Amino acid sequence: MRVVDEIREKLAVFRPELLQVDDESARHAGHAGARPEGQSHFRVLIRASQFAPLSRLERHRRVHAALGPELLARIHALALEVSD
Amino acid sequence: MTAIDQIRDTITKNDVVLYMKGTKDMPQCGFSSRVAGVLNFMGVDFADVNVLADADVRQAIKDFSEWPTIPQLYVKGEFVGGCDIITEMTLSGELDALFTDKGIAFDKDAAEKIRAANV
């Protein structure tokens, strides 16, 4: 499975109204952490009503937890925008 | 001193600390560069810790904050966030409010300039 799809699948747990996952690896080709096969740099835009009562830190922590340490360890960079 | 003790010591002795890849004068990652750039531009006096120079600290800071990525900003011993959160807080004015609240000197005009350039 592509990493983009893995991310989508794991974040579905928040029942997001908006979920956009972009693989930006090509833009970072040759940078530290970029891999020849790509799938290293991602941008995630997620909007879900259940984030409403949470602080910025807590929102990001929930997303990190949903992705899990194993997947996070494989991703070099994750730009994250969480809204409610 | 363990890496965790080192971190506690650093964030206690310095009001503002940025754990980053590279140094504030020579960042080695786009995300670290962005946060260091904001703090430099806002004239904030901060300590930089280059995690690339110490593998133990690099792992320990992630365990300490329970946050998987670098950079990480600490103000008065408290973890504030990483690149995305600091960027959002800069643009919303929350970072100014935090610095004011914690008694950290910064250039308000510079902060306004960042916001004016990013509308």
N, CA and C atoms of all chains as a GROMACS GRO file, in nm:
protein
  609
    1MET      N    1   0.085  -0.119   0.000
    1MET     CA    2   0.000   0.000   0.000
    1MET      C    3   0.088   0.124   0.000
    2ARG      N    4   0.046   0.225  -0.076
    2ARG     CA    5   0.121   0.349  -0.075
    2ARG      C    6   0.108   0.416   0.062
    3VAL      N    7   0.211   0.491   0.099
    3VAL     CA    8   0.209   0.557   0.229
    3VAL      C    9   0.091   0.655   0.238
    4VAL      N   10   0.063   0.723   0.128
    4VAL     CA   11  -0.051   0.816   0.126
    4VAL      C   12  -0.180   0.744   0.167
    5ASP      N   13  -0.197   0.624   0.117
    5ASP     CA   14  -0.319   0.549   0.148
    5ASP      C   15  -0.318   0.499   0.292
    6GLU      N   16  -0.199   0.462   0.340
    6GLU     CA   17  -0.188   0.421   0.481
    6GLU      C   18  -0.228   0.537   0.572
    7ILE      N   19  -0.180   0.657   0.539
    7ILE     CA   20  -0.212   0.775   0.620
    7ILE      C   21  -0.362   0.801   0.617
    8ARG      N   22  -0.419   0.796   0.497
    8ARG     CA   23  -0.564   0.819   0.481
    8ARG      C   24  -0.644   0.720   0.566
    9GLU      N   25  -0.604   0.594   0.556
    9GLU     CA   26  -0.676   0.488   0.626
    9GLU      C   27  -0.672   0.510   0.778
   10LYS      N   28  -0.553   0.545   0.829
   10LYS     CA   29  -0.539   0.562   0.974
   10LYS      C   30  -0.613   0.686   1.024
   11LEU      N   31  -0.619   0.791   0.942
   11LEU     CA   32  -0.684   0.914   0.987
   11LEU      C   33  -0.835   0.911   0.969
   12ALA      N   34  -0.885   0.809   0.901
   12ALA     CA   35  -1.030   0.795   0.882
   12ALA      C   36  -1.099   0.779   1.016
   13VAL      N   37  -1.024   0.736   1.118
   13VAL     CA   38  -1.078   0.714   1.251
   13VAL      C   39  -1.140   0.842   1.310
   14PHE      N   40  -1.094   0.958   1.262
   14PHE     CA   41  -1.148   1.086   1.312
   14PHE      C   42  -1.278   1.125   1.240
   15ARG      N   43  -1.321   1.043   1.146
   15ARG     CA   44  -1.436   1.072   1.061
   15ARG      C   45  -1.431   1.217   1.010
   16PRO      N   46  -1.323   1.248   0.940
   16PRO     CA   47  -1.299   1.387   0.896
   16PRO      C   48  -1.398   1.433   0.789
   17GLU      N   49  -1.432   1.562   0.797
   17GLU     CA   50  -1.515   1.623   0.692
   17GLU      C   51  -1.425   1.655   0.573
   18LEU      N   52  -1.298   1.676   0.602
   18LEU     CA   53  -1.202   1.702   0.496
   18LEU      C   54  -1.072   1.629   0.530
   19LEU      N   55  -1.020   1.557   0.432
   19LEU     CA   56  -0.892   1.490   0.454
   19LEU      C   57  -0.815   1.493   0.324
   20GLN      N   58  -0.705   1.568   0.327
   20GLN     CA   59  -0.623   1.578   0.207
   20GLN      C   60  -0.482   1.533   0.243
   21VAL      N   61  -0.432   1.434   0.173
   21VAL     CA   62  -0.297   1.384   0.200
   21VAL      C   63  -0.215   1.394   0.071
   22ASP      N   64  -0.114   1.477   0.074
   22ASP     CA   65  -0.030   1.496  -0.045
   22ASP      C   66   0.110   1.443  -0.021
   23ASP      N   67   0.160   1.371  -0.119
   23ASP     CA   68   0.298   1.326  -0.117
   23ASP      C   69   0.382   1.433  -0.185
   24GLU      N   70   0.461   1.504  -0.104
   24GLU     CA   71   0.543   1.613  -0.159
   24GLU      C   72   0.688   1.572  -0.176
   25SER      N   73   0.711   1.442  -0.177
   25SER     CA   74   0.849   1.392  -0.180
   25SER      C   75   0.927   1.445  -0.300
   26ALA      N   76   0.859   1.456  -0.414
   26ALA     CA   77   0.930   1.498  -0.535
   26ALA      C   78   0.991   1.637  -0.518
   27ARG      N   79   0.922   1.722  -0.438
   27ARG     CA   80   0.973   1.858  -0.416
   27ARG      C   81   1.096   1.859  -0.328
   28HIS      N   82   1.121   1.747  -0.258
   28HIS     CA   83   1.234   1.741  -0.166
   28HIS      C   84   1.343   1.645  -0.214
   29ALA      N   85   1.332   1.604  -0.339
   29ALA     CA   86   1.430   1.509  -0.393
   29ALA      C   87   1.571   1.563  -0.373
   30GLY      N   88   1.658   1.479  -0.320
   30GLY     CA   89   1.796   1.521  -0.300
   30GLY      C   90   1.821   1.585  -0.165
   31HIS      N   91   1.711   1.626  -0.092
   31HIS     CA   92   1.729   1.684   0.041
   31HIS      C   93   1.763   1.572   0.140
   32ALA      N   94   1.809   1.613   0.258
   32ALA     CA   95   1.832   1.516   0.364
   32ALA      C   96   1.700   1.446   0.394
   33GLY      N   97   1.705   1.315   0.406
   33GLY     CA   98   1.584   1.241   0.442
   33GLY      C   99   1.501   1.198   0.322
   34ALA      N  100   1.526   1.258   0.206
   34ALA     CA  101   1.453   1.216   0.087
   34ALA      C  102   1.508   1.080   0.044
   35ARG      N  103   1.419   0.996  -0.007
   35ARG     CA  104   1.465   0.864  -0.053
   35ARG      C  105   1.443   0.856  -0.204
   36PRO      N  106   1.529   0.782  -0.270
   36PRO     CA  107   1.516   0.772  -0.416
   36PRO      C  108   1.377   0.725  -0.458
   37GLU      N  109   1.319   0.635  -0.379
   37GLU     CA  110   1.188   0.581  -0.415
   37GLU      C  111   1.074   0.674  -0.374
   38GLY      N  112   1.108   0.787  -0.311
   38GLY     CA  113   1.004   0.883  -0.273
   38GLY      C  114   0.931   0.841  -0.146
   39GLN      N  115   0.806   0.890  -0.131
   39GLN     CA  116   0.722   0.859  -0.014
   39GLN      C  117   0.790   0.893   0.118
   40SER      N  118   0.851   1.011   0.124
   40SER     CA  119   0.921   1.052   0.246
   40SER      C  120   0.862   1.180   0.307
   41HIS      N  121   0.808   1.268   0.222
   41HIS     CA  122   0.758   1.397   0.269
   41HIS      C  123   0.607   1.409   0.240
   42PHE      N  124   0.531   1.439   0.345
   42PHE     CA  125   0.385   1.445   0.329
   42PHE      C  126   0.326   1.571   0.388
   43ARG      N  127   0.212   1.611   0.330
   43ARG     CA  128   0.135   1.723   0.385
   43ARG      C  129  -0.007   1.674   0.408
   44VAL      N  130  -0.055   1.694   0.529
   44VAL     CA  131  -0.189   1.646   0.564
   44VAL      C  132  -0.275   1.764   0.609
   45LEU      N  133  -0.394   1.769   0.551
   45LEU     CA  134  -0.492   1.870   0.589
   45LEU      C  135  -0.612   1.791   0.640
   46ILE      N  136  -0.646   1.810   0.765
   46ILE     CA  137  -0.759   1.733   0.818
   46ILE      C  138  -0.852   1.825   0.897
   47ARG      N  139  -0.982   1.808   0.870
   47ARG     CA  140  -1.083   1.886   0.943
   47ARG      C  141  -1.185   1.788   0.998
   48ALA      N  142  -1.203   1.792   1.130
   48ALA     CA  143  -1.300   1.704   1.193
   48ALA      C  144  -1.357   1.775   1.315
   49SER      N  145  -1.487   1.762   1.335
   49SER     CA  146  -1.553   1.837   1.443
   49SER      C  147  -1.502   1.793   1.580
   50GLN      N  148  -1.456   1.669   1.591
   50GLN     CA  149  -1.412   1.624   1.724
   50GLN      C  150  -1.282   1.690   1.771
   51PHE      N  151  -1.216   1.766   1.683
   51PHE     CA  152  -1.097   1.840   1.726
   51PHE      C  153  -1.134   1.971   1.796
   52ALA      N  154  -1.261   2.011   1.783
   52ALA     CA  155  -1.304   2.144   1.830
   52ALA      C  156  -1.260   2.179   1.973
   53PRO      N  157  -1.281   2.090   2.070
   53PRO     CA  158  -1.246   2.130   2.208
   53PRO      C  159  -1.097   2.121   2.240
   54LEU      N  160  -1.016   2.075   2.146
   54LEU     CA  161  -0.876   2.045   2.177
   54LEU      C  162  -0.781   2.159   2.141
   55SER      N  163  -0.675   2.172   2.220
   55SER     CA  164  -0.570   2.270   2.192
   55SER      C  165  -0.493   2.227   2.068
   56ARG      N  166  -0.415   2.318   2.014
   56ARG     CA  167  -0.332   2.285   1.898
   56ARG      C  168  -0.244   2.164   1.927
   57LEU      N  169  -0.176   2.170   2.043
   57LEU     CA  170  -0.086   2.059   2.077
   57LEU      C  171  -0.160   1.927   2.082
   58GLU      N  172  -0.277   1.928   2.149
   58GLU     CA  173  -0.353   1.804   2.167
   58GLU      C  174  -0.403   1.752   2.032
   59ARG      N  175  -0.445   1.840   1.944
   59ARG     CA  176  -0.490   1.798   1.809
   59ARG      C  177  -0.378   1.724   1.737
   60HIS      N  178  -0.261   1.784   1.739
   60HIS     CA  179  -0.148   1.721   1.670
   60HIS      C  180  -0.111   1.589   1.737
   61ARG      N  181  -0.116   1.586   1.870
   61ARG     CA  182  -0.084   1.462   1.943
   61ARG      C  183  -0.180   1.350   1.903
   62ARG      N  184  -0.309   1.383   1.890
   62ARG     CA  185  -0.407   1.281   1.850
   62ARG      C  186  -0.375   1.225   1.712
   63VAL      N  187  -0.337   1.316   1.621
   63VAL     CA  188  -0.305   1.271   1.484
   63VAL      C  189  -0.179   1.184   1.486
   64HIS      N  190  -0.077   1.227   1.561
   64HIS     CA  191   0.045   1.146   1.572
   64HIS      C  192   0.011   1.007   1.625
   65ALA      N  193  -0.075   1.004   1.729
   65ALA     CA  194  -0.111   0.876   1.791
   65ALA      C  195  -0.184   0.786   1.692
   66ALA      N  196  -0.273   0.846   1.612
   66ALA     CA  197  -0.350   0.767   1.515
   66ALA      C  198  -0.258   0.709   1.408
   67LEU      N  199  -0.157   0.784   1.369
   67LEU     CA  200  -0.063   0.735   1.267
   67LEU      C  201   0.024   0.624   1.325
   68GLY      N  202   0.060   0.640   1.451
   68GLY     CA  203   0.138   0.536   1.518
   68GLY      C  204   0.287   0.549   1.493
   69PRO      N  205   0.368   0.501   1.588
   69PRO     CA  206   0.514   0.519   1.582
   69PRO      C  207   0.578   0.451   1.460
   70GLU      N  208   0.523   0.338   1.421
   70GLU     CA  209   0.585   0.264   1.311
   70GLU      C  210   0.577   0.343   1.180
   71LEU      N  211   0.459   0.396   1.153
   71LEU     CA  212   0.442   0.475   1.030
   71LEU      C  213   0.519   0.607   1.038
   72LEU      N  214   0.513   0.672   1.156
   72LEU     CA  215   0.584   0.798   1.173
   72LEU      C  216   0.734   0.781   1.151
   73ALA      N  217   0.786   0.667   1.193
   73ALA     CA  218   0.929   0.643   1.179
   73ALA      C  219   0.970   0.629   1.032
   74ARG      N  220   0.874   0.588   0.949
   74ARG     CA  221   0.905   0.572   0.806
   74ARG      C  222   0.894   0.702   0.728
   75ILE      N  223   0.821   0.798   0.786
   75ILE     CA  224   0.802   0.926   0.718
   75ILE      C  225   0.913   1.021   0.762
   76HIS      N  226   0.976   1.088   0.667
   76HIS     CA  227   1.080   1.183   0.708
   76HIS      C  228   1.019   1.314   0.753
   77ALA      N  229   0.916   1.361   0.683
   77ALA     CA  230   0.859   1.491   0.717
   77ALA      C  231   0.708   1.490   0.700
   78LEU      N  232   0.640   1.551   0.796
   78LEU     CA  233   0.495   1.555   0.794
   78LEU      C  234   0.450   1.697   0.829
   79ALA      N  235   0.396   1.766   0.732
   79ALA     CA  236   0.338   1.899   0.758
   79ALA      C  237   0.191   1.876   0.787
   80LEU      N  238   0.145   1.932   0.897
   80LEU     CA  239   0.014   1.897   0.948
   80LEU      C  240  -0.070   2.021   0.975
   81GLU      N  241  -0.190   2.022   0.917
   81GLU     CA  242  -0.282   2.131   0.946
   81GLU      C  243  -0.413   2.069   0.993
   82VAL      N  244  -0.445   2.095   1.119
   82VAL     CA  245  -0.563   2.034   1.180
   82VAL      C  246  -0.663   2.141   1.215
   83SER      N  247  -0.788   2.125   1.169
   83SER     CA  248  -0.890   2.223   1.204
   83SER      C  249  -1.019   2.151   1.241
   84ASP      N  250  -1.115   2.231   1.293
   84ASP     CA  251  -1.242   2.169   1.330
   84ASP      C  252  -1.355   2.226   1.248
   85MET      N  253   2.557   1.310   3.338
   85MET     CA  254   2.420   1.359   3.322
   85MET      C  255   2.355   1.290   3.201
   86THR      N  256   2.234   1.236   3.219
   86THR     CA  257   2.166   1.171   3.107
   86THR      C  258   2.115   1.278   3.011
   87ALA      N  259   2.077   1.233   2.892
   87ALA     CA  260   2.027   1.327   2.792
   87ALA      C  261   1.901   1.398   2.842
   88ILE      N  262   1.816   1.324   2.913
   88ILE     CA  263   1.693   1.385   2.967
   88ILE      C  264   1.727   1.492   3.071
   89ASP      N  265   1.826   1.462   3.158
   89ASP     CA  266   1.869   1.562   3.256
   89ASP      C  267   1.924   1.686   3.187
   90GLN      N  268   2.000   1.660   3.079
   90GLN     CA  269   2.055   1.772   3.001
   90GLN      C  270   1.944   1.861   2.947
   91ILE      N  271   1.838   1.798   2.897
   91ILE     CA  272   1.725   1.873   2.841
   91ILE      C  273   1.658   1.956   2.951
   92ARG      N  274   1.633   1.891   3.066
   92ARG     CA  275   1.570   1.963   3.178
   92ARG      C  276   1.654   2.085   3.216
   93ASP      N  277   1.786   2.063   3.221
   93ASP     CA  278   1.879   2.169   3.259
   93ASP      C  279   1.873   2.284   3.157
   94THR      N  280   1.875   2.248   3.030
   94THR     CA  281   1.876   2.350   2.924
   94THR      C  282   1.748   2.433   2.923
   95ILE      N  283   1.632   2.366   2.936
   95ILE     CA  284   1.506   2.441   2.927
   95ILE      C  285   1.474   2.515   3.057
   96THR      N  286   1.547   2.481   3.164
   96THR     CA  287   1.531   2.556   3.290
   96THR      C  288   1.618   2.681   3.287
   97LYS      N  289   1.737   2.666   3.230
   97LYS     CA  290   1.832   2.778   3.233
   97LYS      C  291   1.812   2.880   3.122
   98ASN      N  292   1.735   2.842   3.019
   98ASN     CA  293   1.712   2.935   2.907
   98ASN      C  294   1.562   2.957   2.888
   99ASP      N  295   1.523   3.084   2.879
   99ASP     CA  296   1.380   3.115   2.866
   99ASP      C  297   1.320   3.058   2.738
  100VAL      N  298   1.395   3.067   2.629
  100VAL     CA  299   1.346   3.018   2.501
  100VAL      C  300   1.451   2.924   2.441
  101VAL      N  301   1.411   2.803   2.411
  101VAL     CA  302   1.504   2.704   2.355
  101VAL      C  303   1.442   2.641   2.231
  102LEU      N  304   1.520   2.634   2.124
  102LEU     CA  305   1.475   2.565   2.003
  102LEU      C  306   1.564   2.444   1.978
  103TYR      N  307   1.502   2.325   1.987
  103TYR     CA  308   1.570   2.203   1.946
  103TYR      C  309   1.551   2.192   1.796
  104MET      N  310   1.660   2.188   1.724
  104MET     CA  311   1.651   2.197   1.578
  104MET      C  312   1.759   2.114   1.510
  105LYS      N  313   1.742   2.099   1.378
  105LYS     CA  314   1.846   2.036   1.298
  105LYS      C  315   1.934   2.148   1.243
  106GLY      N  316   2.060   2.147   1.284
  106GLY     CA  317   2.150   2.256   1.249
  106GLY      C  318   2.148   2.361   1.360
  107THR      N  319   2.199   2.478   1.330
  107THR     CA  320   2.204   2.586   1.428
  107THR      C  321   2.122   2.703   1.378
  108LYS      N  322   2.097   2.802   1.466
  108LYS     CA  323   2.014   2.914   1.422
  108LYS      C  324   2.081   2.992   1.309
  109ASP      N  325   2.213   2.988   1.305
  109ASP     CA  326   2.283   3.057   1.196
  109ASP      C  327   2.297   2.970   1.072
  110MET      N  328   2.293   2.837   1.091
  110MET     CA  329   2.302   2.748   0.977
  110MET      C  330   2.209   2.628   0.994
  111PRO      N  331   2.078   2.653   0.975
  111PRO     CA  332   1.982   2.543   0.988
  111PRO      C  333   2.005   2.440   0.877
  112GLN      N  334   1.975   2.313   0.910
  112GLN     CA  335   1.997   2.208   0.809
  112GLN      C  336   1.870   2.134   0.773
  113CYS      N  337   1.757   2.204   0.788
  113CYS     CA  338   1.629   2.144   0.754
  113CYS      C  339   1.532   2.260   0.735
  114GLY      N  340   1.443   2.246   0.638
  114GLY     CA  341   1.351   2.356   0.606
  114GLY      C  342   1.260   2.394   0.723
  115PHE      N  343   1.216   2.293   0.798
  115PHE     CA  344   1.123   2.320   0.909
  115PHE      C  345   1.195   2.390   1.024
  116SER      N  346   1.315   2.343   1.055
  116SER     CA  347   1.396   2.409   1.159
  116SER      C  348   1.429   2.552   1.116
  117SER      N  349   1.461   2.565   0.988
  117SER     CA  350   1.498   2.695   0.935
  117SER      C  351   1.384   2.795   0.949
  118ARG      N  352   1.262   2.746   0.926
  118ARG     CA  353   1.147   2.837   0.932
  118ARG      C  354   1.126   2.891   1.073
  119VAL      N  355   1.133   2.803   1.172
  119VAL     CA  356   1.110   2.846   1.311
  119VAL      C  357   1.225   2.935   1.359
  120ALA      N  358   1.348   2.896   1.330
  120ALA     CA  359   1.463   2.977   1.370
  120ALA      C  360   1.455   3.114   1.303
  121GLY      N  361   1.408   3.114   1.177
  121GLY     CA  362   1.396   3.240   1.102
  121GLY      C  363   1.296   3.334   1.166
  122VAL      N  364   1.182   3.278   1.210
  122VAL     CA  365   1.079   3.360   1.276
  122VAL      C  366   1.135   3.421   1.405
  123LEU      N  367   1.201   3.338   1.486
  123LEU     CA  368   1.254   3.387   1.614
  123LEU      C  369   1.363   3.491   1.590
  124ASN      N  370   1.451   3.464   1.494
  124ASN     CA  371   1.557   3.561   1.462
  124ASN      C  372   1.496   3.692   1.417
  125PHE      N  373   1.397   3.683   1.326
  125PHE     CA  374   1.335   3.803   1.271
  125PHE      C  375   1.263   3.882   1.379
  126MET      N  376   1.203   3.811   1.474
  126MET     CA  377   1.131   3.878   1.584
  126MET      C  378   1.225   3.923   1.695
  127GLY      N  379   1.354   3.902   1.674
  127GLY     CA  380   1.453   3.949   1.770
  127GLY      C  381   1.446   3.879   1.905
  128VAL      N  382   1.400   3.756   1.905
  128VAL     CA  383   1.390   3.680   2.031
  128VAL      C  384   1.526   3.621   2.066
  129ASP      N  385   1.566   3.639   2.191
  129ASP     CA  386   1.691   3.582   2.239
  129ASP      C  387   1.664   3.436   2.274
  130PHE      N  388   1.718   3.344   2.194
  130PHE     CA  389   1.690   3.203   2.222
  130PHE      C  390   1.815   3.116   2.210
  131ALA      N  391   1.811   3.005   2.284
  131ALA     CA  392   1.920   2.907   2.276
  131ALA      C  393   1.883   2.804   2.171
  132ASP      N  394   1.980   2.766   2.090
  132ASP     CA  395   1.954   2.663   1.990
  132ASP      C  396   2.032   2.537   2.027
  133VAL      N  397   1.966   2.423   2.014
  133VAL     CA  398   2.032   2.295   2.038
  133VAL      C  399   2.025   2.214   1.909
  134ASN      N  400   2.140   2.183   1.856
  134ASN     CA  401   2.148   2.109   1.730
  134ASN      C  402   2.139   1.959   1.758
  135VAL      N  403   2.023   1.899   1.727
  135VAL     CA  404   2.006   1.756   1.758
  135VAL      C  405   2.090   1.667   1.667
  136LEU      N  406   2.134   1.721   1.555
  136LEU     CA  407   2.217   1.640   1.465
  136LEU      C  408   2.356   1.618   1.525
  137ALA      N  409   2.389   1.701   1.625
  137ALA     CA  410   2.521   1.689   1.686
  137ALA      C  411   2.522   1.589   1.801
  138ASP      N  412   2.403   1.540   1.841
  138ASP     CA  413   2.397   1.450   1.957
  138ASP      C  414   2.279   1.353   1.942
  139ALA      N  415   2.308   1.230   1.904
  139ALA     CA  416   2.203   1.131   1.878
  139ALA      C  417   2.120   1.103   2.003
  140ASP      N  418   2.183   1.108   2.122
  140ASP     CA  419   2.109   1.082   2.246
  140ASP      C  420   2.005   1.191   2.272
  141VAL      N  421   2.045   1.315   2.254
  141VAL     CA  422   1.953   1.428   2.275
  141VAL      C  423   1.844   1.424   2.170
  142ARG      N  424   1.880   1.388   2.048
  142ARG     CA  425   1.782   1.381   1.939
  142ARG      C  426   1.667   1.285   1.974
  143GLN      N  427   1.701   1.170   2.032
  143GLN     CA  428   1.597   1.075   2.073
  143GLN      C  429   1.529   1.121   2.202
  144ALA      N  430   1.610   1.170   2.296
  144ALA     CA  431   1.557   1.206   2.429
  144ALA      C  432   1.454   1.319   2.421
  145ILE      N  433   1.477   1.414   2.331
  145ILE     CA  434   1.384   1.528   2.325
  145ILE      C  435   1.247   1.480   2.275
  146LYS      N  436   1.247   1.379   2.187
  146LYS     CA  437   1.120   1.325   2.137
  146LYS      C  438   1.047   1.249   2.249
  147ASP      N  439   1.122   1.177   2.330
  147ASP     CA  440   1.062   1.105   2.443
  147ASP      C  441   1.010   1.204   2.548
  148PHE      N  442   1.092   1.305   2.574
  148PHE     CA  443   1.061   1.403   2.679
  148PHE      C  444   0.931   1.476   2.649
  149SER      N  445   0.916   1.521   2.525
  149SER     CA  446   0.798   1.601   2.487
  149SER      C  447   0.684   1.512   2.437
  150GLU      N  448   0.713   1.383   2.416
  150GLU     CA  449   0.618   1.293   2.350
  150GLU      C  450   0.571   1.355   2.217
  151TRP      N  451   0.668   1.395   2.141
  151TRP     CA  452   0.644   1.462   2.012
  151TRP      C  453   0.744   1.405   1.913
  152PRO      N  454   0.698   1.356   1.798
  152PRO     CA  455   0.788   1.276   1.715
  152PRO      C  456   0.880   1.353   1.622
  153THR      N  457   0.863   1.484   1.612
  153THR     CA  458   0.940   1.556   1.510
  153THR      C  459   1.023   1.671   1.567
  154ILE      N  460   1.116   1.716   1.487
  154ILE     CA  461   1.203   1.830   1.515
  154ILE      C  462   1.171   1.932   1.408
  155PRO      N  463   1.165   2.060   1.433
  155PRO     CA  464   1.205   2.132   1.555
  155PRO      C  465   1.100   2.127   1.668
  156GLN      N  466   1.145   2.163   1.786
  156GLN     CA  467   1.059   2.174   1.903
  156GLN      C  468   1.096   2.301   1.979
  157LEU      N  469   0.993   2.382   2.005
  157LEU     CA  470   1.018   2.508   2.077
  157LEU      C  471   0.971   2.498   2.222
  158TYR      N  472   1.059   2.539   2.311
  158TYR     CA  473   1.026   2.546   2.454
  158TYR      C  474   1.034   2.691   2.500
  159VAL      N  475   0.933   2.733   2.577
  159VAL     CA  476   0.934   2.867   2.637
  159VAL      C  477   0.912   2.851   2.787
  160LYS      N  478   1.006   2.903   2.864
  160LYS     CA  479   1.001   2.892   3.011
  160LYS      C  480   0.976   2.748   3.055
  161GLY      N  481   1.045   2.657   2.992
  161GLY     CA  482   1.038   2.517   3.034
  161GLY      C  483   0.920   2.440   2.979
  162GLU      N  484   0.832   2.508   2.906
  162GLU     CA  485   0.713   2.440   2.853
  162GLU      C  486   0.723   2.419   2.703
  163PHE      N  487   0.684   2.301   2.658
  163PHE     CA  488   0.683   2.270   2.516
  163PHE      C  489   0.568   2.346   2.449
  164VAL      N  490   0.600   2.420   2.344
  164VAL     CA  491   0.497   2.500   2.275
  164VAL      C  492   0.450   2.430   2.148
  165GLY      N  493   0.544   2.372   2.072
  165GLY     CA  494   0.502   2.304   1.950
  165GLY      C  495   0.615   2.291   1.851
  166GLY      N  496   0.579   2.234   1.736
  166GLY     CA  497   0.673   2.218   1.626
  166GLY      C  498   0.650   2.323   1.519
  167CYS      N  499   0.702   2.297   1.401
  167CYS     CA  500   0.699   2.397   1.294
  167CYS      C  501   0.559   2.444   1.256
  168ASP      N  502   0.466   2.350   1.238
  168ASP     CA  503   0.330   2.388   1.196
  168ASP      C  504   0.262   2.475   1.300
  169ILE      N  505   0.274   2.433   1.427
  169ILE     CA  506   0.207   2.506   1.535
  169ILE      C  507   0.269   2.645   1.553
  170ILE      N  508   0.400   2.654   1.548
  170ILE     CA  509   0.466   2.784   1.564
  170ILE      C  510   0.428   2.876   1.448
  171THR      N  511   0.421   2.820   1.328
  171THR     CA  512   0.381   2.902   1.212
  171THR      C  513   0.239   2.955   1.231
  172GLU      N  514   0.147   2.866   1.270
  172GLU     CA  515   0.008   2.908   1.291
  172GLU      C  516   0.000   3.014   1.401
  173MET      N  517   0.075   2.992   1.510
  173MET     CA  518   0.070   3.086   1.622
  173MET      C  519   0.132   3.221   1.588
  174THR      N  520   0.232   3.218   1.499
  174THR     CA  521   0.293   3.344   1.455
  174THR      C  522   0.192   3.425   1.376
  175LEU      N  523   0.124   3.358   1.284
  175LEU     CA  524   0.030   3.428   1.196
  175LEU      C  525  -0.096   3.473   1.270
  176SER      N  526  -0.135   3.399   1.374
  176SER     CA  527  -0.257   3.435   1.447
  176SER      C  528  -0.231   3.537   1.557
  177GLY      N  529  -0.104   3.559   1.590
  177GLY     CA  530  -0.071   3.652   1.699
  177GLY      C  531  -0.060   3.582   1.834
  178GLU      N  532  -0.091   3.452   1.839
  178GLU     CA  533  -0.083   3.378   1.966
  178GLU      C  534   0.059   3.371   2.021
  179LEU      N  535   0.156   3.369   1.930
  179LEU     CA  536   0.296   3.361   1.975
  179LEU      C  537   0.335   3.492   2.045
  180ASP      N  538   0.289   3.604   1.990
  180ASP     CA  539   0.313   3.734   2.055
  180ASP      C  540   0.255   3.731   2.196
  181ALA      N  541   0.130   3.681   2.205
  181ALA     CA  542   0.059   3.677   2.333
  181ALA      C  543   0.134   3.591   2.433
  182LEU      N  544   0.185   3.477   2.384
  182LEU     CA  545   0.259   3.386   2.472
  182LEU      C  546   0.387   3.453   2.523
  183PHE      N  547   0.461   3.517   2.432
  183PHE     CA  548   0.585   3.585   2.472
  183PHE      C  549   0.555   3.697   2.572
  184THR      N  550   0.449   3.772   2.545
  184THR     CA  551   0.412   3.882   2.636
  184THR      C  552   0.378   3.825   2.774
  185ASP      N  553   0.296   3.720   2.773
  185ASP     CA  554   0.252   3.655   2.895
  185ASP      C  555   0.369   3.601   2.977
  186LYS      N  556   0.470   3.548   2.908
  186LYS     CA  557   0.584   3.486   2.976
  186LYS      C  558   0.699   3.584   2.999
  187GLY      N  559   0.680   3.710   2.958
  187GLY     CA  560   0.783   3.809   2.980
  187GLY      C  561   0.906   3.794   2.891
  188ILE      N  562   0.883   3.744   2.769
  188ILE     CA  563   0.993   3.728   2.674
  188ILE      C  564   0.995   3.849   2.580
  189ALA      N  565   1.110   3.917   2.569
  189ALA     CA  566   1.120   4.035   2.484
  189ALA      C  567   1.118   3.995   2.337
  190PHE      N  568   1.041   4.071   2.257
  190PHE     CA  569   1.041   4.046   2.112
  190PHE      C  570   1.000   4.175   2.041
  191ASP      N  571   1.029   4.180   1.913
  191ASP     CA  572   1.000   4.298   1.832
  191ASP      C  573   0.860   4.284   1.771
  192LYS      N  574   0.766   4.358   1.828
  192LYS     CA  575   0.625   4.350   1.786
  192LYS      C  576   0.610   4.392   1.639
  193ASP      N  577   0.685   4.496   1.598
  193ASP     CA  578   0.676   4.543   1.459
  193ASP      C  579   0.719   4.434   1.361
  194ALA      N  580   0.823   4.360   1.400
  194ALA     CA  581   0.872   4.252   1.313
  194ALA      C  582   0.765   4.146   1.300
  195ALA      N  583   0.697   4.115   1.411
  195ALA     CA  584   0.590   4.014   1.408
  195ALA      C  585   0.479   4.060   1.315
  196GLU      N  586   0.444   4.189   1.321
  196GLU     CA  587   0.340   4.244   1.233
  196GLU      C  588   0.383   4.234   1.087
  197LYS      N  589   0.512   4.256   1.064
  197LYS     CA  590   0.563   4.248   0.926
  197LYS      C  591   0.548   4.107   0.871
  198ILE      N  592   0.576   4.007   0.955
  198ILE     CA  593   0.558   3.868   0.911
  198ILE      C  594   0.413   3.845   0.873
  199ARG      N  595   0.321   3.894   0.958
  199ARG     CA  596   0.178   3.873   0.930
  199ARG      C  597   0.135   3.948   0.803
  200ALA      N  598   0.186   4.069   0.787
  200ALA     CA  599   0.150   4.148   0.668
  200ALA      C  600   0.197   4.080   0.540
  201ALA      N  601   0.309   4.009   0.552
  201ALA     CA  602   0.366   3.944   0.433
  201ALA      C  603   0.300   3.809   0.405
  202ASN      N  604   0.217   3.762   0.497
  202ASN     CA  605   0.157   3.629   0.482
  202ASN      C  606   0.005   3.630   0.489
  203VAL      N  607  -0.056   3.739   0.443
  203VAL     CA  608  -0.203   3.741   0.444
  203VAL      C  609  -0.258   3.666   0.324
   0.00000   0.00000   0.00000
